[in-house]
Amino acid sequence: MKIDVKNTVIFVLIVVLVIALGYISFEKWKDKKSEQEINIFKQGTQYGYEQAVLDMMQRATTCQPVRLFAEGGNVSIDMIATECLEATQQKNGSSNSR
């Protein structure tokens, strides 16, 4: 009789151990998956920022004003490349000296 109780206790402990290990493994896997998703989101955000800045730079070098505005507020500015302003000043300066 004692052997059956002992075997039953061992079996129950093994089952509890397997369940605990399964739960811990699942939680670790979930954490790793969440971390990967966050990293992908961060990379996408960084890529978006870089593309926006490159687009602004390309548009500004056409010597046309680029309107920038902050969402959620009534703040906006016009941006233009300083090279365009310098070229305009030089052009105006040379035409004024004639």
PEHUMO-V302541 format. One record per residue. N is the residue number from 0. PHI is phi in whole degrees, 0 to 359 (999 if undefined). PSI is psi in radians with two decimals (none if undefined). OMEGA is omega in radians with two decimals (none if undefined). Layout:
N;PHI;PSI;OMEGA  N;PHI;PSI;OMEGA
This chain:
0;999;-0.71;-3.14  1;295;-0.58;-3.13  2;294;-0.69;3.14  3;295;-0.71;3.13  4;294;-0.73;3.14  5;296;-0.80;3.12  6;296;-0.66;3.13  7;294;-0.75;3.12  8;296;-0.75;3.12  9;298;-0.77;3.13  10;299;-0.79;3.14  11;296;-0.73;3.12  12;296;-0.70;3.10  13;296;-0.74;3.12  14;296;-0.76;3.12  15;297;-0.71;3.11  16;297;-0.78;3.13  17;297;-0.75;3.12  18;296;-0.76;3.14  19;297;-0.78;3.12  20;296;-0.69;3.09  21;297;-0.76;3.14  22;296;-0.79;3.14  23;297;-0.76;3.13  24;297;-0.74;3.13  25;296;-0.75;3.13  26;295;-0.72;3.10  27;297;-0.73;3.12  28;297;-0.75;3.11  29;298;-0.76;3.12  30;298;-0.76;-3.14  31;296;-0.74;3.14  32;295;-0.74;3.11  33;297;-0.72;3.12  34;297;-0.72;3.10  35;296;-0.73;3.13  36;296;-0.69;3.11  37;295;-0.73;3.12  38;296;-0.70;3.10  39;296;-0.73;3.11  40;298;-0.77;3.12  41;297;-0.73;3.12  42;296;-0.70;3.11  43;295;-0.71;3.11  44;296;-0.80;3.13  45;299;-0.75;3.12  46;298;-0.72;3.11  47;298;-0.76;3.09  48;300;-0.81;-3.11  49;298;-0.74;3.14  50;294;-0.66;3.12  51;295;-0.76;3.13  52;294;-0.76;3.11  53;299;-0.72;3.12  54;297;-0.77;3.11  55;298;-0.74;-3.14  56;297;-0.77;-3.14  57;295;-0.73;-3.14  58;291;-0.62;-3.12  59;291;-0.55;-3.12  60;285;-0.10;3.07  61;278;0.05;-3.13  62;64;0.41;3.01  63;250;2.46;3.14  64;297;2.45;3.09  65;248;2.06;-3.13  66;278;2.18;3.07  67;246;2.40;3.12  68;218;2.68;3.12  69;261;2.18;3.13  70;290;2.48;-3.14  71;90;-0.05;3.13  72;215;2.92;3.13  73;261;0.76;-3.10  74;253;2.20;3.06  75;212;2.69;3.07  76;219;2.77;3.01  77;255;2.27;-3.11  78;247;2.47;3.06  79;214;2.61;-3.12  80;293;2.42;-3.13  81;295;-0.49;3.09  82;300;-0.63;3.13  83;293;-0.72;3.13  84;294;-0.74;3.12  85;297;-0.73;3.13  86;295;-0.69;3.12  87;294;-0.71;3.13  88;295;-0.73;3.12  89;295;-0.69;3.13  90;295;-0.77;3.11  91;292;-0.62;3.14  92;292;-0.71;-3.12  93;287;-0.55;3.12  94;283;-0.45;3.09  95;286;-0.49;-3.09  96;281;-0.19;3.13  97;281;none;none
